[in-house]
């Protein structure tokens, strides 16, 4: 499991704002990145999207 924080991933993807990254992620995949991370951590499963 990737231990990076959402803000690290956002910055690596070129986003300055974590809020903007989260909004775009949710629009693209239907779930916020935090929910995706929690799901994968609990279930050790593939992505929700």
C-alpha positions as CSV (number, residue, x, y, z in Angstrom):
1,X,0.0,0.0,0.0
2,X,1.3,3.4,-0.9
3,X,1.8,5.5,2.3
4,X,1.7,8.9,0.6
5,X,-0.7,11.5,1.8
6,X,-3.3,12.9,-0.5
7,X,-1.4,16.2,-0.6
8,X,1.7,14.4,-1.8
9,X,-0.2,12.7,-4.6
10,X,-1.9,15.9,-5.6
11,X,1.5,17.7,-5.8
12,X,3.0,14.9,-7.8
13,X,0.1,15.2,-10.2
14,X,0.7,19.0,-10.6
15,X,-2.1,20.2,-8.4
16,X,-1.4,23.1,-6.1
17,X,-4.6,22.7,-4.1
18,X,-5.5,19.5,-2.3
19,X,-9.1,20.5,-2.4
20,X,-9.0,20.9,-6.2
21,X,-7.3,17.6,-6.6
22,X,-10.0,15.9,-4.3
23,X,-12.8,17.5,-6.3
24,X,-11.4,16.4,-9.6
25,X,-10.7,12.9,-8.3
26,X,-14.2,12.6,-7.0
27,X,-15.6,13.8,-10.4
28,X,-13.5,11.3,-12.3
29,X,-13.9,8.2,-10.1
30,X,-17.1,8.8,-8.1
31,X,-15.4,8.7,-4.7
32,X,-13.1,11.0,-2.8
33,X,-9.5,10.0,-2.6
34,X,-9.7,9.6,1.2
35,X,-12.6,7.1,0.9
36,X,-10.6,5.2,-1.7
37,X,-7.6,5.0,0.6
38,X,-9.7,3.9,3.6
39,X,-11.4,1.2,1.6
40,X,-8.1,-0.2,0.2
41,X,-6.5,-0.1,3.6
42,X,-9.3,-1.9,5.3
43,X,-9.9,-4.5,2.6
44,X,-6.5,-4.7,1.0
45,X,-8.5,-4.7,-2.1
46,X,-8.5,-3.2,-5.6
47,X,-9.6,0.4,-6.1
48,X,-13.3,1.4,-5.7
49,X,-13.4,2.9,-9.2
